[in-house]
Amino acid sequence: MQELSRCTDVTFKEPPDTAATWTRSDFTDLSPGDRSTSVHPPDAELTDNQSIVDAHASLFAVQPSTRLHREPGDATLYVAPEGTVRGLVDYRVRLPGNRSVGNRSVEWGVADQGVTEVRLLAGDDVVARADGSQTPVVDYALEDSGSTTLTLEADIEVQLQGEASVGEGSAERSGSIARTDTVTVTDSIDVSVYDLGAYSYEATYPNGDTGLAIHQTAPWHGFALGGDDDGRVRGVWRYYTARDTGWDVLNASSAGGTTQRASEALPVYVHAYPAHVGPRAEPIRDGPTLVDTWGTGHGSPAPSMHENVTVGVVDGPYNRTDGLAVRHEDIDADDIVVSGIVRNVTARPSTFVGQETRTIRRSNLTIERIDTDGDSATLRIELRDETTGAPIVLDNPILEERSATPIGVQPRDGYITVANQRVRTNTSGVAVVTVDEPGSYTATYEPESWRANDPAYVGDSDSVSWHPLWELSEWLRLLYHGAVALAPFLVALYAGYRISAFLQIDQHP
C-alpha cells in the first residue's frame, strides 16, 4: 500500500477512491509518542508551556478532496461539503525538578494527562467537535461554499501532583500540591468548499435528436446521461494520486534532542490537471456526440508541477470546460447526473424559470458558377433558412470571442468552407469566391453552436464543378491558339510543297 501511494504516473478518468482508501489504511499506522517523546512532522508548529513541551496539532488529511492544478502557481484544494479530517496531536511532559532544602522536599509526578477536546473550525466557526484523542478523526458538514480555512484545534491538559514533606522523624508533616497546565494547539489549511450547481439547456434537432448543454462556473468533471443510456461526457480534467511529502519522515523530540525516522503513514491526495487528450464523449460508437465546449482560458500548470509527475499535462494555453454540449438521439434531462472534480460530489442540473427548448432549423446552401474568364471561375454561394427562406448572415464586423456564458444570443461565428478557405455570407446571405484551378468544389456550412444563437441551424453542403473546356468560348479560344501554334508548320509545309513542284517542272521541260 505504501509503495502504491508513491506512484504519480497512473492516471484516472474520474476522481478515484484509492487516495481515501490508502490514507485511511495508513492512518492506522500513525502512532503518537509516549510521555517523554513528542512525534511530529518536520514542519509542525511546536508550542511549549511550563509542563507541556513540543506540543502540536497537525492535519494529516482532508477527504474527499481534490487539488486542482489550474495554471502556474494555482493549486487550489477543493474539499467536499461533507467529509472527514484526520490529524495527529502530540506533546511531551516536562516535570519540575525535585527539590530538597533543609528538612523540606518536593517530588513531582504526573497525576493525569491527555487531549481533552478536538475541534474543527471553518473560518472562525466551530463546525465539529470530537472527544480527546491524539489521532482524531473528525467528520464535518459545511453549509457554505467557497474559500475558507479549515483549522484543527486541540486542548491538551497535564495535571501534576507534588508530594511535599516538612520536618523529620515524628515531627514530619506531608501533603500534596496540585498544578494543572493547559495548552491549545492548532493547524490550518486553506481550502475551497466545493459546490456543484450546474444548469442545463436543451434543443431539438430537425431529425428529432436532442441537444443538451450543461454549464457550471466551478471546475467540474462531466455528466452521465443516466437511465438506460450509458453515455458519459468528460471535460478537460484528468486525475492522478500523490502522497503528501510533508509526512515522508517524522521527528521524535525528547529531552535529549530530536531524531528522525521514515514515516509508516503517508496521506494521499487526488490531483486534477488539464489533460492534452481533452474532452471526450463515450461510448465512441453509439454514445453522445460532443458538439461544443467552452470556458475560461488559462496557461498550462506544467511548469509548477512536480518534476516526477508525468501524466500528459497540456503543454500550452488551454480552455477549461465550464460548459459541455452534446447531441444524442434520446436524452431525458431528468436522468442527467453531473459529477464534480471531488469524489462523490454529484448534482442534478437545474433549469431557469421560463426557459424553453430551442429548435434547431435546417439550412439550405447552394453554390453555382456565375462567371469565367478562362483562367478562373467565380462561384456564388447562398445560405438561407430552409423553412422561411430568410438569409443566414455570417459576416459580422463585430465578431467577438466566443462567450463563456452558458447560453444566449451572440454574433454568429459559423463559416463556410470552400476551396481550402473560410468565407462568410453578407447581409443577403451570399458569399462570392474566385477559384483558379479546374475541378469540383464543395461548399460546406459549419454552423455556430446552438447554445449561443437563436435561431440555430444544422449544416448543409452543395457542390459545383468547373473546367475551362466546358465553355464554347474556351473551345474557340483553344482552336484559335492551336491554329496560331500550327501556322508556321503549315506555312513551311506549303512552301516545301511549292518548291518541290517547281523543281519537278525544271526537270521536265
Secondary structure, 3 states (H helix, E strand, C coil): CCCHHHCCCCEECCCCCHHHHHHHHHHCCCCCCCCCCEEECCCCCCECCCCEEEEEEEEEEEEEEEEEEEECCEEEEEEEEEEEEEEEEEEEECCCCCEEECCEEEEEEEEEEEEEEEEEEECCEEEEEEECCCCCEEEEECCCCEEEEEEEEEEEEEEEEEEEEECCHHHCEEEEEEEEEEEEEEEEEEEEECCCCCEEEEEECCCCCEEEEEECCCCEEEEECCCCCCCEEECCEEEEEEECHHHCEEEEEECCEEEEEECCCCCEEEEEEEECCCCEEECCCCCCEEEEEECCEECCCHHHCCCCCCCCECCCCEECCCEEEEEECCCCHHHCEEEECCCCCEECCECCCCCCCEEEECEEEEEEEEEECCCCEEEEEEEEECCCCCECCCCCCCCCCCCCCCCCCCCCCCEEEECCEEECCCCCCEEEEEECCCEEEEEEEECCCHHHCCCEECCCEEEEEECHHHCHHHHHHHHHHHHHHHHHHHHHHHHHHHHHHHHHHHHCC
